[in-house]
Amino acid sequence: MPLNVYGDTGYGSVAAARLLSESLSGSETVPLLIRDPEPEPQKWQPMSKQELEIVAGGSGWRKLRCYLVLFFWLGWLGMLGASVAIIVQSPRPVAPSLLWWQRALFYRIHPALFKDAQNEVRSGIDAVRERLPYFKSLGVGAVILEGLFNRAASPPDLREIDVEVGTMPQIQQLFLESHRGGIKVMLDLCELDLFGPLRSAGNGSVMPSDVSGSVQNALRFWLELGAAGFGICDTDTAYSAQTLTDWRVVIKEFSTSEFRRIVVVKQTGEFLPALNIFGTSTNHSLVEIVMRSLLPHAHHLLSRQEVAVAMERHLSTPHSGIWPIWMMGGETTPVLHKMLLVLMMTLPGSPVVKYGEEIVPLTNVSAEISSAHEADKTNGQGDSIGNMKQSALALFNSLSQSRLREESFLYGTFTFLTLNYSSSSLSSSTNATQAPQKPPVLAFVRSWGCVHLLVLLNLGPDIQFLDSAWAPSLPTAGVFVTSTGMDRLGATSLETLRLQPEEAVVIKLFESGSYSP
């Protein structure tokens, strides 16, 4: 059937073309060619379960999954093997098993010091018992009671304490509460004439069995009450190979694997006298623990130079094999006293503090305050003394906590360092003809594994800084642990470190980028 759209005009005629051109001539934007209408976009639809199973079940996907699982387990096993190899090859120091007296902080106290104004003993023993929580807060592990027995008696009755100190029920209560608080109690027997007129100066003479037996029975009496041990001086007439042998037998009877009792020999001179044991002069077989002084005993305040000589002698002397318990010894200024606290708490061995030394003895504080404020001795002196005591106590607490926390102080090796240092004081270079002698900057390292704790002590009056090549084997980056001024915090570098006059610092060294708080 013919298609006639435009009436009489046939399809494709001139009239039809003219009509089409007239209808399109009204717009210049009409394209010359008319496109077919585009189909509507299909909406996305998720694959059904059946379609997923068909696609996932293909051979290509199964191979890919197998390869991925294989690579995962091979990579995991490779990382596990590498970790095990690193752990096995890395040097891991084995911590030795330390006994309680190798970990403890000792505290010497004389109960007779706690008397009232009327010289009546309300009780020295009770005053010590009331201070047990304070001792515990300081980190004290053992208390050494001094002056318990009557020194005038010859021989003294070791089963009874001096009436000026307290009574037996009071000291029994002290043993009970100290045991509950985890603090051990030792008895000091120094400067007692234990054998009376039958004296033995360690020349090999033998004590009668009844005299020696009475002393051993007295030791058993106190050990049964809970005493952790006894102290004896190397100058006592009872100090001999026979005495130490007899005492060790008694100590062994009451010692267990958890609680071992001890005998401490207090060294009064520069060297410990040798004992005549089986024809040989030695003290290693009987003396196991010795209490030594950092400073020589003197009747005056020791100068900076005297303190420096004593400190350097102890640091440069090799360890003798006998476990040392360090005490302060002589007296010096409060500033040097705090430096000695740092030294005593960081040396190999165990520290022992006398009552009041953790806050600096009052006599030393008063002397320094008087010299520093000679123009005005009254205004502000009490505040200055209080600030010194608080600063010293804060330093002591910091050192005590660091000693318990840092394994390097408990197990670490000791290395004394020889430093190259320079002074930044202008007074040191003003006199070119006679250069003043520089006081030493002492240093040592306590190392355990990859941890190094560096202790620096500047005993001079000038600011000191270290040479960049002073210790090439040690890392230069570190973080402050504590300092005598209690004003050192955060990270530091040995290349830029400046030591203040009469300052001691403890720095924990670490490799760059390996430290994490």
C-alpha positions in Angstrom: 0.0 0.0 0.0 1.6 3.4 -1.0 2.5 5.7 1.9 1.2 9.3 1.2 2.2 11.5 4.1 1.8 14.8 2.4 -1.5 14.4 0.5 -1.2 14.5 -3.3 2.6 14.9 -3.1 4.3 11.5 -3.3 7.1 10.2 -1.0 10.3 11.9 -2.0 8.8 14.6 -4.1 10.0 18.2 -4.3 7.1 19.4 -2.2 7.9 17.1 0.6 11.5 18.2 0.6 10.4 21.8 0.7 8.1 21.2 3.6 10.9 19.5 5.5 13.3 22.3 4.8 10.9 24.9 6.0 10.2 23.1 9.2 14.0 22.9 10.0 15.0 26.4 8.8 13.8 28.0 12.1 16.8 26.7 14.1 20.5 26.8 13.3 21.3 24.3 16.0 19.5 21.4 14.4 22.0 18.8 13.2 22.1 17.9 9.6 21.6 14.3 10.5 19.0 13.0 13.0 20.4 10.3 15.3 18.5 7.4 16.4 17.3 7.6 20.0 19.8 6.1 22.5 18.6 3.1 24.5 18.0 3.6 28.2 20.9 2.6 30.5 20.5 -0.7 32.2 20.2 -0.6 35.9 23.0 -2.5 37.9 21.9 -5.6 39.5 23.9 -7.9 41.8 24.7 -11.4 40.7 22.5 -14.0 42.1 23.8 -16.9 44.2 23.7 -19.3 41.3 25.6 -16.9 39.0 28.3 -16.4 41.7 28.7 -20.2 42.1 29.1 -20.6 38.4 31.8 -17.9 38.1 33.7 -18.9 41.4 33.7 -22.5 40.4 35.8 -21.8 37.4 39.3 -23.3 37.2 41.1 -20.0 37.0 39.6 -18.7 40.3 40.4 -22.0 42.1 44.1 -21.8 41.0 44.3 -18.1 42.1 42.9 -18.9 45.6 45.3 -21.8 46.0 48.3 -19.6 45.1 47.2 -16.9 47.5 46.8 -19.3 50.4 50.2 -20.9 49.6 52.0 -17.5 49.5 50.3 -16.4 52.8 51.5 -19.5 54.7 55.0 -19.4 53.2 55.4 -15.7 54.1 54.1 -16.4 57.6 56.5 -19.3 58.1 59.4 -17.2 56.7 58.7 -14.3 59.2 58.4 -16.8 62.0 61.7 -18.4 61.2 63.5 -15.1 60.8 62.1 -14.0 64.2 63.3 -17.2 65.9 66.8 -16.8 64.3 67.1 -13.2 65.5 66.1 -14.2 69.0 68.5 -17.1 69.1 71.4 -15.2 67.8 70.8 -12.0 69.9 72.8 -11.9 73.1 70.5 -12.3 76.0 72.1 -11.9 79.4 71.0 -14.3 82.0 70.0 -12.6 85.2 71.8 -14.1 88.2 69.8 -15.1 91.3 70.4 -12.3 93.8 69.9 -12.9 97.5 67.9 -10.5 99.6 70.9 -8.7 101.0 72.2 -8.1 97.4 69.0 -6.3 96.5 68.2 -4.5 99.8 68.8 -1.0 100.8 70.2 -1.0 104.4 69.3 1.7 107.0 71.5 2.2 110.1 69.7 3.6 113.1 70.5 4.1 116.8 67.3 3.8 118.9 68.8 5.8 121.8 68.7 8.9 119.6 64.9 9.0 120.1 64.7 10.3 123.6 62.5 13.1 124.9 63.7 16.3 126.5 63.8 14.8 130.0 66.1 12.0 128.8 63.4 9.5 129.5 63.0 6.5 127.2 59.4 6.7 126.1 61.0 4.4 123.9 63.7 4.4 121.3 62.5 1.0 120.1 58.9 2.2 119.8 60.1 5.3 117.8 61.9 3.0 115.4 58.7 0.8 115.1 56.6 3.9 114.3 59.0 4.8 111.5 58.7 1.5 109.7 56.2 2.9 107.1 58.6 5.8 106.4 61.5 3.4 106.0 59.3 1.3 103.6 58.5 4.4 101.5 62.3 5.0 101.1 62.7 1.5 99.7 64.6 0.3 102.8 64.9 -3.5 102.9 66.8 -4.0 106.1 67.3 -2.0 109.3 70.5 -2.3 111.3 69.9 -1.6 115.0 73.0 -0.1 116.7 73.7 0.4 120.4 71.2 -2.2 121.7 73.5 -3.6 124.3 75.4 -2.2 127.3 78.9 -1.5 126.2 80.1 -1.0 129.8 79.5 -4.7 130.7 82.3 -7.1 130.0 81.1 -9.4 128.6 77.7 -7.9 127.9 74.5 -9.9 128.3 73.4 -10.4 124.7 70.0 -11.7 125.7 69.0 -8.4 127.3 69.0 -4.9 125.6 70.1 -1.7 127.3 67.3 -0.1 129.4 68.1 3.2 127.8 66.9 1.8 124.5 63.8 -0.2 125.4 62.5 -3.4 126.7 62.4 -6.9 125.4 58.6 -6.9 124.7 59.1 -3.7 122.7 61.8 -5.2 120.5 59.8 -8.4 120.0 56.9 -6.2 118.8 59.4 -4.5 116.4 60.5 -7.8 115.0 56.8 -8.8 114.5 55.8 -5.6 112.7 59.0 -5.4 110.6 58.3 -8.9 109.4 54.8 -7.9 108.4 56.1 -4.9 106.5 58.7 -6.8 104.6 61.7 -5.2 106.4 64.4 -7.3 107.9 66.1 -6.4 111.2 69.8 -6.9 111.9 71.8 -6.4 115.2 75.1 -4.5 115.3 77.6 -6.1 117.7 80.5 -3.8 116.9 82.7 -2.5 119.7 81.4 -5.0 122.2 83.7 -6.9 124.4 82.0 -10.2 123.7 84.6 -12.5 125.4 85.3 -10.3 128.5 88.8 -10.7 129.9 89.5 -13.7 127.7 90.5 -11.7 124.7 91.6 -12.9 121.3 93.0 -10.5 118.7 92.8 -12.9 115.9 96.3 -14.4 116.6 95.1 -18.0 116.4 94.3 -18.4 120.1 91.3 -20.6 121.0 88.5 -19.4 123.1 87.2 -21.6 125.8 84.2 -23.6 124.7 81.9 -22.2 127.4 82.6 -18.6 126.4 82.2 -19.3 122.7 79.1 -21.4 123.4 77.4 -18.6 125.4 77.8 -16.2 122.5 76.4 -18.7 120.0 73.4 -19.4 122.3 72.7 -15.6 122.4 72.9 -15.6 118.6 70.4 -18.4 118.4 68.1 -16.5 120.8 67.9 -13.5 118.4 67.7 -15.6 115.3 64.7 -17.4 116.7 63.1 -14.0 117.3 63.6 -13.2 113.6 66.9 -11.4 113.4 68.3 -11.3 109.8 71.9 -11.3 110.8 74.7 -9.6 112.8 77.4 -7.1 112.3 81.0 -7.2 113.7 83.9 -4.8 113.2 87.3 -5.8 112.0 88.9 -4.1 115.0 86.9 -6.1 117.6 88.8 -8.5 119.8 86.2 -11.2 118.8 87.0 -10.7 115.1 88.9 -13.9 114.2 88.7 -17.0 112.0 87.4 -19.0 114.9 84.6 -16.5 115.7 83.5 -16.3 112.0 83.6 -20.0 111.7 81.4 -20.6 114.8 79.0 -17.9 113.8 78.6 -19.3 110.3 77.6 -22.6 111.8 74.8 -20.9 113.8 73.7 -18.8 110.8 73.5 -22.0 108.7 71.1 -23.6 111.2 68.5 -20.9 110.8 69.0 -20.1 107.1 66.6 -21.3 104.4 66.5 -21.0 100.7 64.0 -18.2 101.0 65.6 -16.4 104.0 69.4 -16.6 104.4 70.9 -15.0 107.5 74.1 -13.1 107.2 77.2 -11.8 109.1 78.5 -8.4 108.0 82.0 -7.4 108.7 82.4 -3.6 109.1 85.7 -2.4 107.6 87.2 0.5 109.6 90.5 1.0 107.7 91.4 1.2 104.0 92.0 -2.5 103.8 90.3 -5.5 105.5 92.7 -7.3 107.8 93.5 -10.8 106.6 92.5 -13.8 108.7 94.9 -16.7 109.4 92.9 -19.6 108.1 94.7 -23.0 107.9 98.1 -21.3 107.8 97.3 -18.9 105.0 96.4 -15.2 105.3 93.1 -14.7 103.4 89.6 -13.4 104.2 87.6 -14.6 101.2 86.6 -17.9 102.6 85.0 -16.6 105.8 84.1 -12.9 105.0 81.3 -12.8 102.5 79.9 -9.3 103.1 81.9 -6.3 104.1 80.6 -2.8 105.0 83.0 -0.2 103.5 83.1 3.6 103.8 83.2 5.9 100.8 85.0 8.6 102.7 87.8 8.4 105.2 86.8 9.1 108.8 87.9 12.6 109.9 87.0 15.2 112.6 86.4 17.9 110.0 84.3 18.4 106.9 86.2 16.9 104.0 87.2 19.2 101.2 86.3 18.8 97.6 89.8 17.5 96.8 89.6 14.9 99.6 86.3 13.7 98.4 87.5 13.5 94.8 90.6 11.4 95.8 88.4 9.0 97.8 85.8 8.6 95.1 88.4 8.0 92.4 90.2 5.4 94.5 87.0 3.4 94.9 86.0 3.7 91.3 89.4 2.7 89.9 90.0 -0.2 92.3 88.9 -3.5 90.9 86.2 -5.6 92.6 87.7 -7.9 95.3 85.1 -10.6 95.1 83.5 -9.8 98.5 80.1 -8.3 98.3 80.4 -4.6 99.4 77.8 -2.7 101.4 78.6 1.0 101.0 78.2 3.6 103.7 79.0 7.3 103.7 81.8 7.4 106.3 83.1 10.9 106.8 81.2 14.2 106.6 81.3 16.9 103.9 79.2 19.7 102.5 75.6 19.1 101.5 76.3 19.5 97.8 79.1 16.9 97.9 76.9 14.8 100.2 74.3 14.5 97.5 76.9 13.6 95.0 78.1 10.8 97.3 74.5 9.6 97.6 74.4 9.2 93.8 77.7 7.3 93.9 76.7 5.0 96.8 73.3 4.1 95.2 74.8 3.4 91.7 78.0 1.4 92.6 78.0 -2.4 92.5 76.9 -3.7 95.8 74.3 -2.6 98.4 74.0 0.9 99.9 73.6 1.5 103.6 72.3 4.9 104.8 72.6 6.2 108.4 69.7 7.8 110.0 69.3 11.3 108.6 71.7 11.0 105.7 68.8 10.8 103.2 67.9 14.4 104.1 71.5 15.5 104.6 72.8 15.8 108.3 71.7 18.9 110.0 75.2 19.9 111.1 76.4 19.9 107.4 73.4 21.9 106.3 73.8 24.5 109.0 77.5 24.9 108.1 76.8 25.5 104.5 73.9 27.9 105.2 76.2 29.9 107.5 79.0 30.2 104.9 76.6 31.1 102.1 74.7 33.6 104.1 77.3 35.0 106.5 76.0 38.5 106.0 72.5 37.5 107.2 72.4 34.4 109.2 68.8 34.7 110.4 66.6 35.8 107.5 65.5 32.8 105.5 67.9 30.3 107.0 65.1 28.0 108.1 63.6 28.0 104.6 66.9 27.3 103.0 67.5 24.3 105.3 64.0 23.0 104.6 64.6 23.3 100.9 67.9 21.5 101.1 66.3 18.7 103.1 63.4 18.3 100.6 65.8 18.4 97.6 68.0 15.7 99.2 65.0 13.5 100.1 63.6 13.8 96.6 67.0 12.8 95.2 67.2 9.8 97.6 63.8 8.6 96.6 64.6 9.0 92.9 67.8 7.0 93.3 66.1 4.3 95.4 63.3 3.8 92.8 65.8 3.8 90.0 67.9 1.1 91.7 64.9 -1.1 92.1 63.6 -0.5 88.5 66.8 -0.6 86.5 68.4 -4.0 86.0 71.7 -2.5 85.1 72.1 -1.3 88.7 71.3 -4.8 90.1 73.0 -7.1 87.6 75.1 -4.8 85.3 78.8 -4.8 84.8 80.9 -1.9 86.0 83.2 0.1 83.7 85.3 3.0 84.9 85.7 5.6 82.2 88.6 8.0 81.6 87.1 11.2 80.2 88.4 14.1 78.1 86.7 17.2 79.3 87.0 20.9 79.0 86.0 23.8 81.3 83.9 26.7 80.2 84.9 28.9 83.1 86.6 32.1 82.2 88.7 32.1 85.4 90.4 28.9 84.2 92.0 30.6 81.2 92.8 34.1 82.6 96.1 33.0 84.0 98.1 31.7 81.1 101.4 31.3 83.0 100.0 29.0 85.7 97.1 26.8 84.6 95.0 25.7 87.6 94.6 22.0 88.2 91.2 20.9 87.0 89.2 18.8 89.3 88.3 15.5 87.9 85.1 14.6 86.1 84.5 11.0 87.2 82.4 8.7 85.2 81.4 5.0 85.0 78.9 2.9 83.2 76.6 0.1 84.5 75.7 -2.1 81.5 73.2 -4.9 81.2 72.5 -6.2 77.8 71.9 -3.3 75.4 71.1 -0.9 78.3 73.8 1.5 79.5 73.4 3.7 82.6 76.1 6.5 82.6 77.0 8.2 85.9 78.8 11.5 85.6 80.2 13.4 88.6 81.6 16.9 88.2 83.4 17.7 91.5 84.8 21.0 90.3 83.5 24.6 90.6 83.3 25.1 86.8 80.9 24.1 84.1 82.4 21.1 82.3 81.5 19.6 78.8 82.7 16.4 77.4 84.9 15.8 74.3 82.9 14.4 71.4 85.3 11.4 71.2 85.4 10.6 74.9 83.7 7.2 74.5 83.2 6.2 70.9 81.8 2.8 71.9 78.8 4.3 73.7 75.8 5.9 72.1 75.5 9.6 72.5 71.8 9.9 72.8 70.1 9.3 76.1 67.5 10.4 78.6 68.0 11.8 82.1 67.3 9.4 85.0 68.1 11.8 87.9 70.5 14.5 88.9 71.6 16.1 92.2 69.7 19.3 91.3 66.5 17.4 90.4 66.2 19.7 87.4 67.2 17.4 84.6 64.4 16.0 82.6 63.8 14.5 79.1 66.2 13.6 76.3 69.8 14.7 76.1 72.9 14.2 74.0 76.4 13.7 75.3 77.7 16.0 72.6 75.9 19.0 74.0 75.8 18.0 77.7 77.1 20.6 80.1 77.8 19.5 83.7 77.1 22.2 86.3 79.6 22.8 89.1 79.4 20.1 91.7 76.7 18.2 89.9 76.1 14.5 89.4 73.8 13.1 86.7 72.6 9.6 85.8 71.8 9.2 82.1 70.2 6.1 80.4 71.9 5.8 77.0 70.2 4.3 73.9 70.7 4.0 70.2 69.2 6.7 68.1 65.5 6.0 67.3 65.4 3.0 69.6 64.0 4.6 72.7 60.3 4.6 73.5 59.0 5.9 76.9 
